[in-house]
Amino acid sequence: MEGITIRRSTIADAAALNSRLLATWSNPPFGHTAWEFWHKDALLHPNTDFAVLAEETATGRIVGSCISRFRGSDFLPEHAEDLSLSEDQKVLVGWDKYSKDEQANINSFMQRFSLNYQQGAREVLENGYLPPGRPYLYVRQMGVDEAFQGKGLGGMLLKMILEEATRRGCAVQLESWGKGKAFYRKYGATEAGNVYPLNFNGEKEAAQSCMVWYAS
């Protein structure tokens, strides 16, 4: 697309990605700092996880993104999130720059997210939506700014994820409400069943469609 650059995301993009996500969300649960940390954590493992973004070439403004986490053949639901940080990783995320209260809030936030990811992964495996031991990329977040929707940008981002999955020989798991299902079907994903995400109170929310893509 003219005027748009698609590239792999890095941890240096976390703040900008967070600003884009929360641009229309003035009061997110646990606050902006916790969500920015979520983005840092999502981009902390470039050797395994895979994330891409779309930015305006002239301004560098991010207008779309897709973030996935790799789950290998030995993956277990209780390992959906590794909340521990090595000393090097603490430096990368700027852990010591957060106040003690912010650190406590971030830990609580990430633990809630971890329970949600564990619940979803458990449903996928227990219901046979993916074969046991099959490595896959789990797409945790995908979105395109409203002004750029319907122009093929989402497809460009998703194709990069699918190409990476093909290169690795793994599947892709996607989740969607409503119109997202037709979009994913267009690129070869099929509906496997439903998963029920947990809200921040640990309660099940409305069903999401679990969709799976395999390299042909």
Salt bridges, closest charged atoms under 4 A:
ASP13 OD1 - ARG7 NH2 2.82
GLU36 OE2 - LYS40 NZ 3.79
ASP41 OD2 - ARG69 NH1 3.58
ASP49 OD2 - ARG69 NE 2.88
GLU55 OE2 - ARG7 NE 3.09
GLU56 OE1 - ARG61 NE 3.25
GLU81 OE1 - ARG69 NH1 2.90
GLU81 OE2 - ARG140 NH2 3.24
GLU87 OE2 - LYS90 NZ 3.67
GLU123 OE2 - LYS204 NZ 3.97
ASP145 OD1 - ARG20 NE 2.73
ASP145 OD2 - ARG61 NH1 3.36
GLU164 OE2 - ARG167 NH2 2.63
GLU164 OE2 - ARG168 NE 2.78
GLU191 OE1 - LYS181 NZ 3.90
GLU191 OE2 - ARG185 NH2 2.57
